[in-house]
Amino acid sequence: MVLAMADHETPDTRRGGGHDHVPVLAAEVASVFAATDGGTYVDLTVGLGGHAALLLDAHPGLRLVGIDRDRDALAIAAERLARFGSRVSLHHARSDGLPAVLDAAGADDVTAVLADLGVSSPQVDRPERGFSYRSDRDGPLDMRMDQTRGRTAADLLAEVDEDALVRALRDLADEPHARRVARALVEAEPRTTSELAEAVRGALPAARRRRGDPAKRVFQAVRILVNDEIGTLDRTLDLALDALVPGGRLAVISFHSVEDRMVKTRFRAAADGGCTCPEGLPCVCGAEPTHRLLRRKPWVADDAERAANPRASSARLRAVEALAPGETP
Ligand SMILES: C[S@@+](CC[C@H](N)C(=O)[O-])C[C@H]1O[C@@H](n2cnc3c(N)ncnc32)[C@H](O)[C@@H]1O
């Protein structure tokens, strides 16, 4: 079931070509890392460098290892972060390539890790990237964040097993007519974004369309499949938790309920060490917590941020701090 959807197609994101992307939950991210005064800050999704610039300005002792799987994003980040000189190293990689990137950067003092998941404004704004369901942004059905490898959305839909697509539409798009939509997509073999959007709309009754464009969620689900976003996050969380030095902090911003649930579950397991004792009683099962939750509930955007940036409405920020061996939360 999908409880939260990212809307990356707002008037705000349409300005992305000028790189005036507003980092989501900026004040909350700054507060999580307020006490981080040195070492390496890894930005697993450096994007346009918005959060990175904020944190580098606030903490002159930090150096940044910035990662993105999109070469275009890295070019923008390089320009935006140039003023920080040798404090910054940028890497074209996927977040689950973290150990190799840290080796290459010679970084063994990771005090901060941030992941701001999902797509950036320029990815959605450029029709040639194939992320947009809007008819005025028709383009090839690509949707790969990393255009140097992997299957495009068009190729994936041409080869996908229909049952697997039904499951994805149910789990990732919360689509009540998942079977009908999946069949339409497999039959249509769309090669462009407008062909995909039309196939979705054509598969559904008109009444369903009055509740908003059904193509929006289907596009998001296909994008998540094309980029293996769930599997990648699963692998990344363990690697990021392991990379921190004691006292180091990991913060993750997600925009989809499936991702937020994964982050919550993984963080709670790290904070209770897999304890099996009844709640409220002292732990006697020998569980060893490795991290401490900074807050049980996620941070969400306030009304002012939601009004200024609708994309922030579905953002959930969770954070943990690494414990020293033997330390209790
Ligand atoms: C929402 S944007 C990040 C924006 C950034 N925090 C800022 O303030 O400018 C997400 C970026 O992360 C990248 N990305 C998403 N998932 C990734 C992953 N698993 N590994 C590496 N990069 C990823 C996307 O290509 C995109 O550029």
Ligand as a Chemical Component Dictionary entry (heavy atoms), coordinates in Angstrom:
data_LIG
# 
_chem_comp.id                   LIG 
_chem_comp.type                 NON-POLYMER 
_chem_comp.pdbx_formal_charge   0 
_chem_comp.three_letter_code    LIG 
# 
loop_
_chem_comp_atom.comp_id 
_chem_comp_atom.atom_id 
_chem_comp_atom.alt_atom_id 
_chem_comp_atom.type_symbol 
_chem_comp_atom.charge 
_chem_comp_atom.model_Cartn_x 
_chem_comp_atom.model_Cartn_y 
_chem_comp_atom.model_Cartn_z 
_chem_comp_atom.pdbx_ordinal 
LIG C1  C1  C 0  16.265 14.194 -4.588 1  
LIG S1  S1  S 1  17.771 14.277 -5.471 2  
LIG C2  C2  C 0  18.936 14.798 -4.251 3  
LIG C3  C3  C 0  18.965 16.282 -4.071 4  
LIG C4  C4  C 0  20.060 16.762 -3.146 5  
LIG N1  N1  N 0  19.871 16.293 -1.783 6  
LIG C5  C5  C 0  20.141 18.260 -3.186 7  
LIG O1  O1  O 0  19.889 18.904 -2.145 8  
LIG O2  O2  O -1 20.445 18.826 -4.244 9  
LIG C6  C6  C 0  18.185 12.619 -5.643 10 
LIG C7  C7  C 0  19.466 12.361 -6.418 11 
LIG O3  O3  O 0  19.947 11.114 -5.988 12 
LIG C8  C8  C 0  20.324 10.322 -7.078 13 
LIG N2  N2  N 0  20.077 8.955  -6.631 14 
LIG C9  C9  C 0  18.901 8.401  -6.298 15 
LIG N3  N3  N 0  19.085 7.157  -5.849 16 
LIG C10 C10 C 0  20.427 6.928  -5.880 17 
LIG C11 C11 C 0  21.245 5.833  -5.504 18 
LIG N4  N4  N 0  20.712 4.716  -5.006 19 
LIG N5  N5  N 0  22.570 5.928  -5.656 20 
LIG C12 C12 C 0  23.127 7.072  -6.146 21 
LIG N6  N6  N 0  22.403 8.141  -6.516 22 
LIG C13 C13 C 0  21.063 8.068  -6.379 23 
LIG C14 C14 C 0  19.475 10.785 -8.232 24 
LIG O4  O4  O 0  20.165 10.565 -9.447 25 
LIG C15 C15 C 0  19.314 12.278 -7.912 26 
LIG O5  O5  O 0  20.318 13.033 -8.526 27 
# 
loop_
_chem_comp_bond.comp_id 
_chem_comp_bond.atom_id_1 
_chem_comp_bond.atom_id_2 
_chem_comp_bond.value_order 
_chem_comp_bond.pdbx_ordinal 
LIG C1  S1  SING 1  
LIG S1  C2  SING 2  
LIG S1  C6  SING 3  
LIG C2  C3  SING 4  
LIG C3  C4  SING 5  
LIG C4  N1  SING 6  
LIG C4  C5  SING 7  
LIG C5  O1  DOUB 8  
LIG C5  O2  SING 9  
LIG C6  C7  SING 10 
LIG C7  O3  SING 11 
LIG C7  C15 SING 12 
LIG O3  C8  SING 13 
LIG C8  N2  SING 14 
LIG C8  C14 SING 15 
LIG N2  C9  SING 16 
LIG N2  C13 SING 17 
LIG C9  N3  DOUB 18 
LIG N3  C10 SING 19 
LIG C10 C11 SING 20 
LIG C10 C13 DOUB 21 
LIG C11 N4  SING 22 
LIG C11 N5  DOUB 23 
LIG N5  C12 SING 24 
LIG C12 N6  DOUB 25 
LIG N6  C13 SING 26 
LIG C14 O4  SING 27 
LIG C14 C15 SING 28 
LIG C15 O5  SING 29 
# 
